[in-house]
């Protein structure tokens, strides 16, 4: 590996001109920023332009390493991430024309999210600065994100006081370590700083009445306005069950970080587990099927969202069924323990 890497560097670093370390660092950082921006823009040509167009390009990872630009280019752009964060960037000059760097990443493809550390070796070539070596290793589960400071925003801390202008929020180990004025929460040395001037920071909102089993329109409530000929109810429910992530993400985009589903089909009970590690979804608690003294017809043939309490004897049977769900969720460590009693 060392011999191959040495050959790659020698091949890539011909005709290097004398530069100061500061110039090299600035050039390498420009290539790094272009590379990350190309991923955000899903621009394949721009992305590939950052890499060494040579058989000596080296790619490393948990399974080993591979070489060659052509094979690398074949897979580029086939699956862009839905989210990529690149933080805690560190660059150091090795010699004129060579800069080594690392950064921490958080990347998401659908519901599959990874975080870890990635490394780059930037070299100066006749065609400009290029990435000659690239690699990434996922962090072990439970590894906290790097510290970060949000600066310059107006802060509402949720404790009833007036807004704090030009506030600092220090994030450490994935939690808020300090939130207040710049004097109360100074920026630690060596920590990434994100300029939030012109923006507001506030606690997440809690929506205590939602229904993942409904759309918010008539297609999800044919009992209110029957449009089933144009919008079949079974198809609507199937779509809701298959893609709850659409609504989960809309809550996050609206500043809602916790929701309580007060009643719906039984599949809503597993949403808390499904989105437990998804930062693009709120914390979810769900009551599950609703208990009703009326035999409401708004159900599916094989699944009910309304459980009919038609006499005293039906109460214990419902209690036993819900208790079973409750115990299962307790065993999984995610018990909600919420039952919504609805009467009409």
The 8 nearest C-alpha neighbors of each residue, nearest first, counted from 0:
[[1, 3, 2, 4, 5, 64, 57, 6],
 [0, 2, 4, 3, 5, 6, 7, 8],
 [3, 1, 5, 4, 0, 6, 7, 8],
 [4, 2, 0, 6, 5, 1, 7, 55],
 [3, 5, 7, 1, 2, 6, 0, 8],
 [4, 6, 2, 8, 7, 3, 1, 9],
 [5, 7, 9, 3, 4, 8, 10, 2],
 [8, 6, 55, 4, 10, 5, 9, 11],
 [7, 9, 11, 5, 10, 6, 12, 4],
 [10, 8, 6, 12, 11, 7, 5, 13],
 [9, 11, 7, 8, 12, 6, 13, 55],
 [12, 10, 8, 9, 124, 13, 7, 122],
 [11, 13, 124, 9, 123, 10, 8, 15],
 [12, 14, 15, 11, 124, 10, 9, 125],
 [15, 13, 16, 12, 125, 124, 123, 11],
 [16, 14, 13, 12, 96, 123, 17, 124],
 [15, 17, 14, 18, 96, 95, 123, 13],
 [16, 18, 95, 15, 19, 96, 14, 20],
 [19, 17, 22, 16, 95, 20, 23, 96],
 [18, 20, 22, 21, 23, 17, 95, 24],
 [21, 19, 23, 22, 92, 24, 18, 95],
 [20, 22, 24, 19, 23, 25, 18, 92],
 [23, 21, 25, 19, 20, 24, 18, 26],
 [24, 22, 20, 26, 21, 25, 27, 96],
 [23, 25, 21, 27, 26, 22, 28, 20],
 [26, 24, 28, 22, 23, 27, 29, 21],
 [27, 25, 29, 23, 28, 24, 22, 30],
 [26, 28, 24, 30, 29, 25, 121, 23],
 [27, 29, 31, 25, 30, 26, 24, 32],
 [28, 30, 26, 32, 27, 31, 33, 25],
 [31, 29, 33, 27, 28, 32, 34, 49],
 [30, 32, 28, 34, 29, 33, 27, 35],
 [33, 31, 29, 35, 34, 30, 36, 28],
 [34, 32, 30, 36, 31, 35, 37, 29],
 [33, 35, 31, 37, 32, 46, 36, 49],
 [36, 34, 38, 32, 37, 33, 31, 39],
 [37, 35, 39, 33, 38, 34, 32, 40],
 [36, 38, 40, 46, 42, 34, 35, 39],
 [39, 37, 41, 35, 36, 40, 42, 34],
 [38, 40, 36, 37, 41, 35, 83, 82],
 [39, 41, 37, 42, 38, 36, 43, 35],
 [42, 40, 38, 39, 37, 43, 79, 76],
 [41, 43, 37, 40, 45, 44, 46, 38],
 [42, 44, 46, 45, 76, 41, 47, 75],
 [45, 43, 47, 46, 42, 48, 37, 49],
 [44, 46, 48, 42, 43, 47, 37, 49],
 [45, 47, 43, 37, 44, 48, 34, 49],
 [48, 46, 44, 49, 45, 50, 43, 72],
 [47, 49, 45, 46, 50, 44, 51, 129],
 [50, 48, 47, 129, 46, 130, 34, 30],
 [51, 49, 130, 129, 48, 47, 52, 131],
 [50, 52, 129, 131, 53, 130, 56, 68],
 [53, 51, 68, 50, 56, 54, 69, 67],
 [52, 54, 55, 68, 51, 56, 67, 69],
 [67, 55, 53, 56, 68, 66, 52, 69],
 [54, 56, 7, 53, 67, 66, 57, 131],
 [55, 57, 67, 131, 66, 54, 53, 68],
 [58, 56, 66, 132, 65, 55, 131, 133],
 [59, 57, 133, 65, 64, 134, 132, 66],
 [60, 58, 64, 134, 63, 133, 65, 57],
 [59, 61, 63, 134, 135, 62, 136, 64],
 [62, 60, 63, 136, 59, 135, 137, 64],
 [63, 61, 60, 64, 59, 65, 136, 58],
 [64, 62, 60, 61, 59, 65, 58, 134],
 [63, 65, 59, 58, 60, 57, 62, 66],
 [66, 64, 58, 57, 59, 67, 63, 56],
 [67, 65, 57, 56, 55, 58, 54, 64],
 [66, 68, 54, 56, 55, 69, 70, 53],
 [67, 69, 71, 52, 53, 70, 54, 56],
 [70, 68, 72, 71, 67, 73, 54, 52],
 [71, 69, 73, 72, 68, 67, 74, 66],
 [70, 72, 68, 69, 73, 74, 75, 67],
 [71, 73, 75, 69, 70, 74, 68, 47],
 [74, 72, 70, 71, 75, 69, 76, 77],
 [73, 75, 72, 77, 71, 76, 70, 78],
 [76, 74, 72, 77, 73, 71, 43, 47],
 [77, 75, 78, 43, 79, 74, 41, 42],
 [76, 78, 75, 74, 79, 73, 43, 72],
 [79, 77, 76, 80, 75, 108, 74, 81],
 [78, 80, 76, 41, 77, 81, 38, 108],
 [81, 79, 108, 82, 107, 78, 83, 106],
 [80, 82, 108, 107, 109, 79, 83, 106],
 [83, 81, 107, 80, 106, 84, 108, 105],
 [84, 82, 106, 105, 80, 85, 107, 104],
 [83, 85, 105, 104, 86, 106, 82, 103],
 [86, 84, 104, 103, 102, 83, 105, 87],
 [87, 85, 103, 88, 102, 104, 84, 191],
 [86, 88, 102, 103, 191, 89, 145, 85],
 [89, 87, 102, 86, 101, 90, 103, 100],
 [90, 88, 101, 100, 102, 87, 91, 99],
 [91, 89, 100, 99, 98, 101, 88, 24],
 [90, 92, 99, 98, 100, 93, 89, 24],
 [93, 91, 98, 94, 97, 20, 99, 24],
 [94, 92, 97, 98, 91, 99, 95, 96],
 [93, 95, 97, 92, 96, 98, 20, 23],
 [96, 94, 97, 18, 17, 20, 93, 23],
 [95, 97, 123, 122, 15, 94, 23, 98],
 [98, 96, 122, 94, 93, 95, 121, 92],
 [99, 97, 92, 121, 93, 91, 120, 122],
 [98, 100, 120, 91, 90, 119, 121, 92],
 [101, 99, 90, 119, 89, 118, 91, 120],
 [100, 102, 118, 89, 117, 88, 119, 90],
 [103, 101, 88, 87, 117, 116, 86, 89],
 [102, 104, 116, 86, 115, 87, 85, 117],
 [105, 103, 85, 114, 84, 115, 116, 106],
 [104, 106, 114, 84, 83, 113, 85, 115],
 [107, 105, 83, 113, 82, 112, 114, 104],
 [106, 108, 112, 82, 111, 81, 80, 109],
 [109, 107, 80, 111, 81, 110, 112, 106],
 [108, 110, 111, 107, 81, 112, 80, 82],
 [109, 111, 108, 112, 107, 277, 274, 276],
 [112, 110, 108, 109, 107, 113, 106, 277],
 [113, 111, 107, 106, 110, 108, 114, 105],
 [114, 112, 106, 105, 107, 137, 111, 115],
 [115, 113, 105, 104, 137, 138, 106, 112],
 [116, 114, 137, 138, 104, 103, 136, 117],
 [115, 117, 103, 136, 102, 135, 104, 137],
 [116, 118, 135, 102, 101, 134, 103, 136],
 [119, 117, 101, 134, 100, 133, 135, 102],
 [120, 118, 133, 100, 132, 99, 101, 121],
 [119, 121, 99, 132, 131, 130, 98, 100],
 [120, 122, 130, 98, 129, 97, 131, 27],
 [123, 121, 97, 96, 128, 129, 12, 124],
 [122, 124, 128, 96, 127, 12, 15, 129],
 [123, 125, 127, 126, 12, 11, 128, 122],
 [124, 126, 127, 14, 123, 13, 15, 12],
 [127, 125, 124, 128, 123, 129, 51, 52],
 [126, 128, 124, 125, 123, 129, 122, 26],
 [127, 129, 123, 122, 124, 121, 27, 30],
 [130, 128, 50, 51, 49, 122, 121, 131],
 [129, 131, 121, 50, 51, 120, 132, 49],
 [130, 132, 56, 51, 120, 121, 129, 57],
 [133, 131, 57, 120, 119, 130, 58, 56],
 [134, 132, 119, 58, 118, 59, 57, 120],
 [133, 135, 59, 60, 118, 58, 117, 119],
 [134, 136, 117, 60, 116, 118, 137, 59],
 [135, 137, 116, 115, 60, 61, 117, 138],
 [138, 136, 115, 114, 116, 113, 139, 135],
 [137, 139, 115, 114, 142, 140, 136, 116],
 [138, 140, 142, 141, 137, 115, 114, 136],
 [141, 139, 142, 138, 137, 143, 114, 113],
 [140, 142, 143, 139, 138, 144, 172, 173],
 [141, 143, 140, 139, 138, 144, 172, 115],
 [144, 142, 172, 173, 141, 145, 171, 146],
 [145, 143, 173, 172, 146, 142, 171, 103],
 [144, 146, 147, 143, 172, 87, 171, 103],
 [147, 145, 171, 170, 190, 144, 172, 191],
 [146, 148, 191, 170, 190, 192, 169, 145],
 [149, 147, 169, 192, 168, 170, 193, 150],
 [148, 150, 193, 168, 167, 192, 194, 195],
 [151, 149, 167, 194, 195, 152, 166, 148],
 [150, 152, 165, 196, 195, 166, 194, 167],
 [153, 151, 196, 195, 198, 165, 199, 166],
 [152, 154, 164, 199, 163, 165, 166, 200],
 [155, 153, 200, 163, 162, 199, 156, 166],
 [156, 154, 201, 162, 157, 200, 163, 153],
 [155, 157, 158, 154, 201, 202, 160, 178],
 [158, 156, 155, 159, 202, 201, 160, 154],
 [159, 157, 156, 160, 155, 161, 202, 162],
 [158, 160, 157, 161, 156, 155, 162, 163],
 [159, 161, 158, 162, 157, 156, 155, 163],
 [160, 162, 163, 159, 155, 156, 154, 158],
 [163, 161, 155, 154, 164, 153, 160, 156],
 [164, 162, 154, 153, 166, 161, 155, 165],
 [163, 165, 153, 166, 162, 154, 152, 151],
 [166, 164, 151, 152, 153, 163, 150, 180],
 [167, 165, 180, 151, 164, 179, 152, 181],
 [168, 166, 150, 181, 149, 179, 180, 178],
 [167, 169, 178, 149, 148, 177, 170, 150],
 [170, 168, 148, 177, 176, 175, 147, 167],
 [171, 169, 175, 147, 176, 146, 174, 148],
 [170, 172, 146, 173, 174, 176, 175, 169],
 [173, 171, 143, 174, 144, 146, 145, 170],
 [172, 174, 171, 144, 143, 170, 175, 146],
 [175, 173, 171, 170, 172, 176, 169, 177],
 [176, 174, 170, 177, 169, 171, 168, 173],
 [175, 177, 169, 170, 171, 174, 178, 168],
 [176, 178, 169, 168, 175, 184, 179, 170],
 [179, 177, 168, 167, 184, 169, 176, 175],
 [180, 178, 166, 167, 183, 184, 181, 168],
 [179, 181, 166, 183, 182, 167, 184, 163],
 [180, 182, 184, 185, 167, 183, 166, 179],
 [183, 181, 180, 184, 185, 179, 167, 166],
 [182, 184, 180, 181, 179, 185, 178, 177],
 [185, 183, 181, 182, 177, 179, 167, 180],
 [186, 184, 181, 182, 183, 187, 167, 180],
 [185, 187, 188, 184, 148, 169, 190, 167],
 [188, 186, 190, 185, 189, 148, 169, 184],
 [189, 187, 190, 186, 191, 185, 192, 148],
 [188, 190, 187, 191, 186, 87, 192, 146],
 [191, 189, 188, 147, 187, 146, 192, 148],
 [192, 190, 147, 87, 148, 193, 189, 146],
 [193, 191, 148, 147, 149, 190, 194, 150],
 [192, 194, 149, 148, 195, 150, 191, 147],
 [193, 195, 150, 196, 151, 149, 192, 152],
 [196, 194, 152, 151, 150, 198, 193, 197],
 [197, 195, 151, 152, 198, 194, 150, 165],
 [196, 198, 152, 195, 199, 151, 153, 165],
 [197, 199, 152, 196, 195, 153, 200, 151],
 [198, 200, 153, 152, 154, 201, 197, 155],
 [201, 199, 154, 153, 155, 152, 198, 202],
 [200, 202, 155, 156, 154, 203, 199, 157],
 [203, 201, 157, 204, 156, 200, 155, 254],
 [204, 202, 256, 255, 254, 201, 205, 257],
 [203, 205, 255, 256, 254, 202, 206, 257],
 [206, 204, 257, 258, 255, 207, 256, 203],
 [207, 205, 258, 208, 257, 259, 204, 255],
 [206, 208, 259, 258, 205, 209, 260, 261],
 [209, 207, 206, 259, 261, 260, 210, 258],
 [208, 210, 260, 259, 261, 207, 211, 258],
 [211, 209, 260, 212, 213, 262, 263, 261],
 [210, 212, 213, 209, 260, 267, 243, 239],
 [213, 211, 210, 263, 264, 239, 236, 214],
 [214, 212, 219, 211, 210, 215, 220, 239],
 [213, 215, 219, 216, 212, 218, 211, 239],
 [214, 216, 213, 219, 217, 220, 218, 210],
 [217, 215, 214, 218, 219, 220, 213, 224],
 [216, 218, 220, 219, 224, 221, 223, 226],
 [219, 217, 220, 216, 230, 221, 226, 232],
 [218, 220, 213, 214, 217, 216, 221, 235],
 [221, 219, 217, 222, 223, 218, 224, 216],
 [222, 220, 225, 224, 223, 217, 218, 219],
 [221, 223, 220, 224, 225, 297, 296, 217],
 [222, 224, 221, 220, 225, 217, 219, 218],
 [225, 223, 221, 217, 222, 226, 220, 218],
 [224, 226, 221, 227, 222, 223, 217, 220],
 [227, 225, 228, 229, 230, 224, 221, 218],
 [228, 226, 231, 230, 229, 225, 232, 221],
 [229, 227, 226, 230, 231, 225, 232, 218],
 [228, 230, 227, 226, 231, 218, 232, 225],
 [229, 231, 227, 228, 218, 226, 232, 235],
 [232, 230, 227, 234, 233, 228, 229, 235],
 [231, 233, 235, 234, 227, 230, 236, 218],
 [234, 232, 236, 235, 231, 237, 299, 238],
 [235, 233, 237, 232, 236, 231, 238, 230],
 [234, 236, 232, 238, 233, 237, 239, 231],
 [237, 235, 239, 233, 238, 234, 240, 232],
 [236, 238, 234, 240, 239, 235, 233, 241],
 [239, 237, 241, 235, 236, 240, 242, 234],
 [240, 238, 236, 242, 237, 241, 243, 235],
 [239, 241, 237, 238, 242, 243, 236, 266],
 [242, 240, 238, 239, 237, 243, 244, 236],
 [243, 241, 244, 239, 240, 238, 245, 246],
 [242, 244, 245, 246, 239, 240, 247, 241],
 [243, 245, 247, 242, 246, 248, 280, 274],
 [246, 244, 243, 248, 247, 242, 249, 239],
 [245, 247, 249, 248, 244, 243, 250, 211],
 [248, 246, 280, 244, 250, 249, 245, 243],
 [247, 249, 251, 280, 250, 246, 279, 245],
 [250, 248, 246, 252, 251, 247, 253, 245],
 [249, 251, 255, 253, 248, 247, 252, 246],
 [252, 250, 254, 248, 255, 253, 249, 256],
 [251, 253, 249, 250, 254, 248, 255, 279],
 [254, 252, 250, 251, 255, 249, 248, 204],
 [253, 255, 251, 252, 203, 204, 256, 250],
 [256, 254, 204, 250, 251, 203, 253, 205],
 [255, 257, 281, 203, 204, 251, 282, 205],
 [258, 256, 282, 205, 281, 255, 283, 206],
 [259, 257, 206, 283, 207, 205, 282, 284],
 [260, 258, 207, 284, 285, 208, 261, 283],
 [259, 261, 285, 209, 210, 262, 208, 286],
 [260, 262, 286, 208, 259, 285, 339, 209],
 [263, 261, 287, 289, 286, 288, 260, 210],
 [264, 262, 304, 288, 212, 287, 289, 210],
 [263, 265, 304, 288, 266, 267, 287, 303],
 [264, 266, 287, 267, 268, 288, 263, 304],
 [267, 265, 268, 264, 269, 240, 270, 287],
 [266, 268, 265, 270, 269, 264, 287, 285],
 [267, 269, 266, 285, 287, 270, 265, 271],
 [270, 268, 267, 272, 271, 266, 273, 265],
 [271, 269, 273, 272, 267, 268, 274, 283],
 [272, 270, 283, 269, 273, 274, 275, 284],
 [273, 271, 275, 270, 269, 274, 333, 276],
 [272, 274, 270, 271, 275, 269, 276, 277],
 [273, 275, 277, 272, 271, 276, 270, 280],
 [274, 276, 272, 271, 277, 273, 282, 270],
 [277, 275, 274, 278, 273, 272, 112, 280],
 [278, 276, 274, 279, 280, 275, 110, 112],
 [277, 279, 280, 276, 281, 274, 275, 251],
 [280, 278, 277, 248, 251, 281, 247, 244],
 [281, 279, 247, 248, 278, 277, 251, 274],
 [282, 280, 256, 257, 283, 251, 247, 258],
 [281, 283, 257, 256, 258, 280, 271, 284],
 [282, 284, 271, 258, 257, 281, 259, 285],
 [285, 283, 259, 335, 260, 271, 258, 282],
 [284, 286, 260, 268, 259, 287, 261, 267],
 [285, 287, 338, 337, 261, 262, 339, 260],
 [286, 288, 265, 262, 263, 268, 285, 264],
 [289, 287, 304, 263, 264, 262, 305, 265],
 [288, 290, 305, 262, 339, 306, 304, 291],
 [291, 289, 306, 340, 341, 305, 307, 288],
 [290, 292, 307, 293, 342, 341, 308, 306],
 [291, 293, 308, 307, 342, 309, 294, 290],
 [294, 292, 291, 295, 307, 343, 309, 308],
 [295, 293, 307, 296, 292, 291, 305, 306],
 [294, 296, 293, 297, 305, 307, 291, 298],
 [295, 297, 298, 294, 305, 222, 299, 303],
 [298, 296, 295, 222, 299, 305, 304, 221],
 [299, 297, 303, 296, 304, 302, 300, 305],
 [298, 300, 302, 301, 303, 233, 297, 304],
 [301, 299, 302, 298, 303, 233, 297, 296],
 [302, 300, 299, 303, 298, 304, 264, 233],
 [303, 301, 299, 300, 298, 304, 264, 265],
 [304, 302, 298, 305, 299, 264, 306, 301],
 [303, 305, 264, 288, 263, 298, 289, 306],
 [306, 304, 289, 303, 288, 290, 307, 291],
 [307, 305, 290, 291, 289, 308, 288, 304],
 [306, 308, 294, 291, 309, 292, 293, 290],
 [309, 307, 292, 313, 310, 291, 314, 306],
 [308, 310, 307, 292, 313, 311, 293, 294],
 [311, 309, 312, 313, 308, 314, 292, 307],
 [312, 310, 313, 314, 309, 308, 315, 316],
 [311, 313, 310, 314, 315, 316, 309, 308],
 [314, 312, 316, 311, 310, 308, 315, 317],
 [313, 315, 317, 312, 316, 311, 318, 308],
 [316, 314, 318, 317, 313, 319, 312, 311],
 [317, 315, 319, 313, 318, 314, 320, 312],
 [318, 316, 320, 314, 319, 315, 321, 313],
 [319, 317, 315, 321, 316, 320, 322, 314],
 [318, 320, 322, 316, 317, 321, 315, 323],
 [321, 319, 317, 323, 322, 318, 316, 324],
 [322, 320, 324, 318, 323, 319, 325, 317],
 [323, 321, 325, 319, 320, 324, 318, 326],
 [322, 324, 326, 320, 321, 325, 319, 327],
 [323, 325, 321, 327, 322, 326, 328, 320],
 [324, 326, 322, 328, 323, 327, 336, 321],
 [327, 325, 329, 323, 328, 324, 322, 330],
 [328, 326, 324, 330, 329, 325, 323, 331],
 [327, 329, 334, 331, 325, 333, 330, 326],
 [330, 328, 334, 326, 332, 331, 327, 333],
 [329, 331, 327, 328, 332, 326, 333, 334],
 [332, 330, 328, 329, 333, 327, 334, 326],
 [331, 333, 329, 330, 334, 328, 327, 335],
 [332, 334, 328, 331, 329, 335, 272, 271],
 [335, 333, 329, 328, 336, 332, 325, 331],
 [334, 336, 337, 284, 333, 285, 328, 325],
 [335, 337, 334, 325, 338, 286, 329, 328],
 [336, 338, 286, 335, 339, 285, 284, 287],
 [339, 337, 286, 340, 336, 287, 289, 321],
 [338, 340, 286, 289, 341, 261, 262, 337],
 [339, 341, 290, 338, 289, 342, 291, 262],
 [342, 340, 291, 290, 339, 289, 343, 292],
 [343, 341, 291, 292, 340, 293, 290, 289],
 [342, 341, 293, 292, 291, 295, 294, 340]]
